[in-house]
């Protein structure tokens, strides 16, 4: 029987303040890399909920998504490990909220940085993925779609009786 292929669903917060973008510096299998605050969609949450959660976990800032910047598909073949991973990313613009100085950052996150678009472009060799810059460029181009474009059925965002989260 063939195993069904499934992409990894991820979310990213494109956070801009006074002409600078918030990135996270994180430890990866490829060394220290820069990324948008981002992570995986968890069981029982919508992409919007996942984005707010991931931004908080990685930056200690509340984040409220207000628009979809774009949906992106990328593939990362890793020759050394034989992995061939495909990511489906939902990137969101939104409002940065309060900072919780007592909240620890997610494992692997070293720090947050505020970078100008030119600094982000100049650091492309350190990006975790080409989508880091692509999402920022789309944001700068004014690309915004209403959150209503994404429909999360109620059955997808709650645990059903007799089931366990995976």
Secondary structure as the mmCIF struct_conf table of DSSP 4:
data_model
#
loop_
_struct_conf.conf_type_id
_struct_conf.id
_struct_conf.beg_label_comp_id
_struct_conf.beg_label_asym_id
_struct_conf.beg_label_seq_id
_struct_conf.end_label_comp_id
_struct_conf.end_label_asym_id
_struct_conf.end_label_seq_id
HELX_LH_PP_P HELX_LH_PP_P1 UNK A 2 UNK A 5
HELX_LH_PP_P HELX_LH_PP_P2 UNK A 7 UNK A 7
STRN STRN1 UNK A 8 UNK A 14
STRN STRN2 UNK A 16 UNK A 17
TURN_TY1_P TURN_TY1_P1 UNK A 18 UNK A 19
STRN STRN3 UNK A 20 UNK A 28
TURN_TY1_P TURN_TY1_P2 UNK A 29 UNK A 30
STRN STRN4 UNK A 31 UNK A 35
STRN STRN5 UNK A 37 UNK A 40
HELX_LH_PP_P HELX_LH_PP_P3 UNK A 41 UNK A 42
TURN_TY1_P TURN_TY1_P3 UNK A 43 UNK A 44
HELX_RH_AL_P HELX_RH_AL_P1 UNK A 47 UNK A 59
BEND BEND1 UNK A 60 UNK A 60
STRN STRN6 UNK A 61 UNK A 78
TURN_TY1_P TURN_TY1_P4 UNK A 79 UNK A 82
STRN STRN7 UNK A 83 UNK A 99
TURN_TY1_P TURN_TY1_P5 UNK A 101 UNK A 102
BEND BEND2 UNK A 103 UNK A 103
HELX_LH_PP_P HELX_LH_PP_P4 UNK A 104 UNK A 106
TURN_TY1_P TURN_TY1_P6 UNK A 107 UNK A 108
STRN STRN8 UNK A 109 UNK A 116
HELX_RH_AL_P HELX_RH_AL_P2 UNK A 117 UNK A 122
TURN_TY1_P TURN_TY1_P7 UNK A 123 UNK A 123
HELX_RH_3T_P HELX_RH_3T_P1 UNK A 124 UNK A 126
STRN STRN9 UNK A 127 UNK A 127
BEND BEND3 UNK A 128 UNK A 129
TURN_TY1_P TURN_TY1_P8 UNK A 130 UNK A 130
HELX_RH_AL_P HELX_RH_AL_P3 UNK A 131 UNK A 140
TURN_TY1_P TURN_TY1_P9 UNK A 141 UNK A 142
STRN STRN10 UNK A 145 UNK A 145
HELX_RH_3T_P HELX_RH_3T_P2 UNK A 147 UNK A 149
BEND BEND4 UNK A 150 UNK A 150
HELX_RH_3T_P HELX_RH_3T_P3 UNK A 154 UNK A 157
BEND BEND5 UNK A 158 UNK A 158
HELX_LH_PP_P HELX_LH_PP_P5 UNK A 159 UNK A 160
TURN_TY1_P TURN_TY1_P10 UNK A 161 UNK A 162
#
